[in-house]
Amino acid sequence: MLKKQDYDFILYTLAPVHIGSGVKVTSKESIQENGEYYFPEMDKLYLFLEKNHPELLPAFEQYLLDSGSKTNKRKSRLIDFLNDQKIKERDFGGFKIKQNNLVERLNEVSLFARDGLGRRYIPGSSLKGAIRTILESEYFRGKQISWGAKSNQKFDDIFNNIRVEDGNEIGESNFSIVQKWNYDGNGDPKPMLIYREALQPLKRITFSISVVGEEAISLIDNLENIAKKHYSYYEDFFLNNGFDKKYIQNNIKAPIYLGAGSGIWTKTNIRRMDREKIDAIRRKQYRKMRMKDKGVMKLTKYPTNANSKIIKTKDFYEMGKCNFEIKRK
């Protein structure tokens, strides 16, 4: 019988983290006022109008159909529609997030992952993918490990023996809206019109990991050291390529990058990346968006204490950067 071992994987967010749900909300579906972003349920707003202001339904339907224009931007914002119609109610379900004062006005926001009951969480599959990237690149030295059974081959999938459960539920107050910033190593980082609902820095999320077999147990027992070695290679491969170190965060434990917006090299088996493979990736990108050399650092901004021990430049974070520790149960 194979040996089994259970672990607690404790994730610490060092920077904003975004795990995408695939859902995007525009300014036509959100309200920014009184220091908050409000994301109502649009069907409840419709039902409210149908019951209390049926005469406004044609105008609301036209508002939803109108894409707005450069000459009439008011048509594209829900707050302007409600104010124009003198509707003061704001009880239409949905959720609210305290406004990040580093984000002035939203256009489209990518929402965080939610379960069937609408509760935010980090799927175990997201964490397992990040762990796999570290192990393939560092422990297996760039070898691509098969995933799942293959036809006419012996079933041998080490990652099948590492099972990661979903993280614990995360309360609404732990989230903010953050903006994407690109830094190419020249001048200052540049803001992009991309906004994400993100888990704030300095949050702790716990996952349960169940492991079967001596090799898999050894991998998880040593994962912190493996992750530190992988990060050292990532530094040489990418971070030390002309980027000012004031934008690179300090680690407090073993490093790991998680979620969208952290950059292609945090999700890639980088020990397999030679110049030919990097050029092949570049050729697949749209010409106007094609990265130069190995691309740019992916940053974001979040209000922070100037005395923070994890950042060097106030308000700037490496998107998706986390640290972790593992404890045997």
C-alpha positions as CSV (number, residue, x, y, z in Angstrom):
1,M,0.0,0.0,0.0
2,L,1.3,3.5,-0.9
3,K,2.2,5.8,1.9
4,K,-0.1,8.8,2.3
5,Q,0.5,12.2,3.8
6,D,-1.7,15.3,4.3
7,Y,-0.4,18.9,4.4
8,D,-1.6,22.5,5.1
9,F,-0.4,24.8,2.3
10,I,-0.5,28.4,3.7
11,L,-0.4,31.0,1.0
12,Y,0.5,34.6,1.8
13,T,-0.3,37.2,-0.8
14,L,2.6,39.7,-1.2
15,A,0.8,41.5,-4.0
16,P,-2.7,41.7,-5.4
17,V,-3.8,38.4,-6.9
18,H,-6.5,37.9,-9.6
19,I,-7.9,34.4,-10.3
20,G,-10.2,35.1,-13.2
21,S,-13.8,33.9,-13.4
22,G,-14.2,34.7,-17.1
23,V,-16.8,37.4,-16.2
24,K,-16.2,41.0,-17.1
25,V,-18.3,44.0,-16.0
26,T,-18.4,47.3,-17.8
27,S,-19.2,50.8,-16.6
28,K,-22.7,50.2,-18.0
29,E,-23.1,47.6,-15.2
30,S,-21.3,49.2,-12.3
31,I,-21.6,52.3,-10.1
32,Q,-18.7,54.3,-8.6
33,E,-19.8,56.7,-5.8
34,N,-19.3,57.5,-2.1
35,G,-15.9,55.8,-2.1
36,E,-17.2,52.4,-3.3
37,Y,-17.7,50.4,-6.5
38,Y,-21.1,48.9,-6.6
39,F,-21.8,45.9,-9.0
40,P,-25.6,45.4,-8.9
41,E,-27.5,42.5,-10.4
42,M,-28.8,44.0,-13.6
43,D,-31.9,41.7,-13.7
44,K,-32.9,42.9,-10.2
45,L,-32.5,46.5,-11.4
46,Y,-34.8,45.7,-14.3
47,L,-37.4,44.1,-12.0
48,F,-37.2,47.1,-9.7
49,L,-37.9,49.5,-12.7
50,E,-40.7,47.2,-14.0
51,K,-42.4,47.3,-10.6
52,N,-41.8,50.9,-9.5
53,H,-41.1,52.9,-12.7
54,P,-42.5,51.0,-15.7
55,E,-42.5,54.2,-17.7
56,L,-38.6,54.1,-17.5
57,L,-38.2,50.7,-19.1
58,P,-38.0,51.9,-22.7
59,A,-35.2,54.3,-21.7
60,F,-33.4,51.6,-19.7
61,E,-33.6,49.1,-22.6
62,Q,-32.3,51.7,-24.9
63,Y,-29.5,52.5,-22.4
64,L,-28.5,48.8,-22.4
65,L,-28.5,48.7,-26.2
66,D,-26.5,51.9,-26.6
67,S,-22.8,51.3,-26.7
68,G,-22.0,55.0,-26.0
69,S,-19.8,57.2,-28.2
70,K,-16.9,59.6,-27.9
71,T,-19.4,62.5,-28.1
72,N,-21.8,61.2,-25.5
73,K,-19.9,59.2,-22.8
74,R,-22.7,59.6,-20.3
75,K,-24.7,57.0,-22.2
76,S,-22.1,54.3,-21.2
77,R,-22.2,54.8,-17.4
78,L,-24.9,53.3,-15.1
79,I,-24.5,56.0,-12.5
80,D,-25.4,58.7,-15.1
81,F,-28.5,56.8,-16.2
82,L,-29.7,56.5,-12.7
83,N,-29.0,60.1,-11.8
84,D,-30.7,61.3,-15.0
85,Q,-33.8,59.3,-14.1
86,K,-33.6,60.6,-10.5
87,I,-33.3,57.0,-9.1
88,K,-31.7,57.1,-5.7
89,E,-32.2,53.5,-4.7
90,R,-29.1,51.3,-4.7
91,D,-30.4,48.0,-3.4
92,F,-30.2,45.8,-6.4
93,G,-28.3,42.8,-5.0
94,G,-24.8,42.2,-6.2
95,F,-21.8,43.4,-4.2
96,K,-19.7,46.4,-3.2
97,I,-15.9,47.0,-3.0
98,K,-14.2,49.9,-1.2
99,Q,-12.7,52.2,-3.8
100,N,-9.0,52.0,-4.4
101,N,-7.9,55.7,-4.6
102,L,-5.2,54.8,-7.1
103,V,-7.9,53.9,-9.7
104,E,-9.8,56.9,-10.9
105,R,-12.4,55.6,-13.2
106,L,-13.2,52.1,-14.4
107,N,-14.2,50.9,-17.9
108,E,-14.2,47.1,-17.8
109,V,-13.4,45.0,-14.8
110,S,-12.5,41.3,-14.7
111,L,-14.1,39.6,-11.7
112,F,-12.5,37.1,-9.3
113,A,-13.4,33.4,-9.3
114,R,-16.6,32.5,-7.4
115,D,-18.2,29.2,-6.5
116,G,-21.8,28.2,-7.2
117,L,-23.0,30.3,-4.3
118,G,-21.2,33.4,-5.4
119,R,-18.4,33.1,-2.8
120,R,-14.9,34.1,-3.8
121,Y,-12.2,31.4,-3.6
122,I,-9.0,30.2,-5.2
123,P,-9.5,26.9,-7.0
124,G,-7.1,24.1,-6.0
125,S,-6.4,23.6,-9.7
126,S,-5.0,27.2,-9.9
127,L,-2.5,26.5,-7.1
128,K,-1.7,23.0,-8.4
129,G,-0.8,24.5,-11.8
130,A,1.6,27.0,-10.1
131,I,3.2,24.1,-8.1
132,R,3.5,22.0,-11.3
133,T,5.4,24.9,-13.0
134,I,7.9,25.1,-10.2
135,L,8.5,21.4,-10.0
136,E,8.8,20.8,-13.8
137,S,11.2,23.7,-14.2
138,E,13.4,23.1,-11.1
139,Y,13.1,19.6,-9.8
140,F,12.6,17.9,-13.2
141,R,15.1,20.4,-14.7
142,G,12.8,21.4,-17.6
143,K,11.5,18.0,-18.5
144,Q,7.8,18.1,-19.5
145,I,6.0,15.6,-17.3
146,S,3.0,13.8,-18.9
147,W,-0.4,14.6,-17.4
148,G,-2.9,11.7,-17.2
149,A,-3.0,8.3,-18.9
150,K,-1.6,7.9,-22.5
151,S,-2.7,5.3,-25.0
152,N,-0.6,2.1,-24.9
153,Q,1.6,3.5,-22.2
154,K,2.0,2.7,-18.5
155,F,0.1,5.1,-16.3
156,D,2.7,7.1,-14.5
157,D,1.6,10.6,-13.5
158,I,3.4,11.9,-10.5
159,F,1.1,14.9,-10.4
160,N,-2.0,12.7,-10.1
161,N,-0.5,11.7,-6.7
162,I,-0.6,15.4,-5.5
163,R,-4.2,16.5,-4.8
164,V,-4.9,20.1,-4.0
165,E,-8.3,21.1,-2.5
166,D,-9.8,24.5,-3.1
167,G,-8.7,27.3,-0.7
168,N,-11.0,28.6,2.0
169,E,-13.7,31.1,1.3
170,I,-12.5,34.7,1.1
171,G,-14.6,37.5,2.4
172,E,-15.7,40.5,0.3
173,S,-13.7,43.0,2.4
174,N,-10.4,41.4,1.3
175,F,-10.7,42.6,-2.3
176,S,-10.0,45.7,-4.3
177,I,-9.9,46.8,-7.9
178,V,-6.4,47.2,-9.3
179,Q,-5.0,48.4,-12.6
180,K,-2.4,46.8,-14.8
181,W,0.9,48.5,-15.3
182,N,3.7,47.5,-17.7
183,Y,7.4,48.2,-17.0
184,D,9.9,47.7,-19.8
185,G,13.0,48.7,-17.9
186,N,13.1,52.2,-19.4
187,G,11.6,55.2,-17.6
188,D,8.6,54.7,-15.4
189,P,5.9,51.9,-15.5
190,K,3.0,52.7,-17.8
191,P,-0.7,52.3,-16.8
192,M,-2.9,50.1,-19.0
193,L,-6.6,50.3,-19.3
194,I,-7.0,46.8,-17.8
195,Y,-8.7,46.4,-14.4
196,R,-9.1,43.4,-12.2
197,E,-10.9,42.5,-9.0
198,A,-8.0,41.2,-6.9
199,L,-7.3,39.7,-3.5
200,Q,-5.4,42.3,-1.5
201,P,-1.8,42.0,-0.4
202,L,-1.0,40.5,3.0
203,K,-3.8,38.0,3.1
204,R,-3.5,34.4,4.2
205,I,-5.3,31.5,2.4
206,T,-5.1,27.9,3.5
207,F,-5.3,24.8,1.2
208,S,-5.3,21.1,2.1
209,I,-3.0,18.9,0.0
210,S,-3.2,15.1,0.1
211,V,-0.2,13.2,-1.3
212,V,0.2,9.5,-2.2
213,G,3.6,7.7,-2.7
214,E,7.1,8.3,-1.5
215,E,8.2,10.4,-4.5
216,A,5.3,12.8,-4.3
217,I,5.6,13.1,-0.5
218,S,9.3,14.0,-1.0
219,L,8.4,16.6,-3.5
220,I,5.9,18.4,-1.2
221,D,8.2,18.0,1.8
222,N,10.9,19.8,-0.1
223,L,8.7,22.2,-2.1
224,E,9.7,25.3,-0.2
225,N,13.4,24.8,-1.0
226,I,12.6,23.8,-4.6
227,A,10.5,27.0,-5.0
228,K,13.4,29.2,-3.7
229,K,15.8,27.6,-6.2
230,H,13.2,28.0,-9.0
231,Y,12.9,31.7,-8.1
232,S,16.6,32.2,-8.2
233,Y,16.6,30.8,-11.8
234,Y,13.6,33.0,-12.7
235,E,15.6,36.0,-11.4
236,D,18.5,35.2,-13.8
237,F,16.2,34.3,-16.6
238,F,13.9,37.4,-16.4
239,L,14.1,39.8,-13.5
240,N,17.8,40.6,-13.9
241,N,17.3,41.6,-17.6
242,G,17.6,45.4,-17.2
243,F,14.7,46.0,-14.7
244,D,15.3,48.4,-11.9
245,K,15.3,46.2,-8.7
246,K,13.2,48.8,-6.9
247,Y,10.1,47.2,-8.6
248,I,11.1,43.7,-7.4
249,Q,9.5,42.7,-4.1
250,N,11.3,41.1,-1.2
251,N,10.4,37.6,-0.2
252,I,9.6,36.6,3.4
253,K,9.0,32.9,2.7
254,A,9.1,30.6,-0.3
255,P,8.0,32.4,-3.5
256,I,5.3,31.5,-5.9
257,Y,3.3,33.5,-8.5
258,L,-0.4,32.9,-8.9
259,G,-3.3,34.0,-11.1
260,A,-3.7,36.3,-14.1
261,G,-1.4,39.2,-14.9
262,S,1.8,37.8,-13.4
263,G,3.5,37.3,-16.7
264,I,4.1,34.5,-19.1
265,W,7.4,33.4,-17.5
266,T,5.8,32.7,-14.1
267,K,3.5,30.1,-15.8
268,T,6.1,28.5,-18.2
269,N,8.6,25.7,-17.8
270,I,11.4,28.3,-18.3
271,R,14.2,25.7,-18.2
272,R,12.9,24.6,-21.6
273,M,13.0,28.1,-23.0
274,D,15.9,28.8,-25.4
275,R,16.1,31.6,-27.9
276,E,14.3,29.6,-30.6
277,K,11.4,28.8,-28.3
278,I,11.1,32.4,-27.1
279,D,11.1,33.6,-30.7
280,A,8.4,31.0,-31.6
281,I,6.2,32.5,-28.8
282,R,6.8,36.0,-30.1
283,R,5.7,35.0,-33.6
284,K,2.4,33.8,-32.3
285,Q,1.6,37.2,-30.8
286,Y,-0.2,40.0,-32.6
287,R,2.4,42.2,-34.3
288,K,1.4,45.4,-32.4
289,M,1.5,43.5,-29.1
290,R,4.5,41.4,-29.8
291,M,6.9,41.4,-26.9
292,K,10.5,42.7,-27.2
293,D,13.2,40.3,-26.0
294,K,11.5,38.6,-23.0
295,G,8.8,41.2,-22.5
296,V,7.9,43.5,-19.7
297,M,7.3,43.2,-16.0
298,K,3.7,43.0,-15.0
299,L,3.0,45.4,-12.1
300,T,0.0,46.8,-10.4
301,K,-0.7,49.5,-7.8
302,Y,-2.2,49.2,-4.4
303,P,-2.1,51.8,-1.5
304,T,0.5,50.7,1.0
305,N,2.5,51.8,4.0
306,A,5.8,53.4,3.1
307,N,7.5,51.3,5.8
308,S,6.4,48.0,4.3
309,K,9.0,45.3,4.4
310,I,7.9,43.6,1.2
311,I,8.0,46.4,-1.3
312,K,10.8,48.8,-2.3
313,T,8.8,51.4,-4.2
314,K,5.6,52.7,-2.6
315,D,2.3,51.4,-4.1
316,F,4.0,49.2,-6.8
317,Y,3.6,45.5,-6.6
318,E,4.5,42.5,-8.8
319,M,1.1,41.3,-9.9
320,G,0.3,37.8,-8.5
321,K,3.4,37.5,-6.2
322,C,2.9,35.3,-3.2
323,N,4.9,33.4,-0.6
324,F,4.0,30.1,1.1
325,E,4.9,27.6,3.7
326,I,3.9,23.9,4.1
327,K,3.1,22.1,7.3
328,R,2.6,18.4,7.7
329,K,-0.7,17.5,9.4
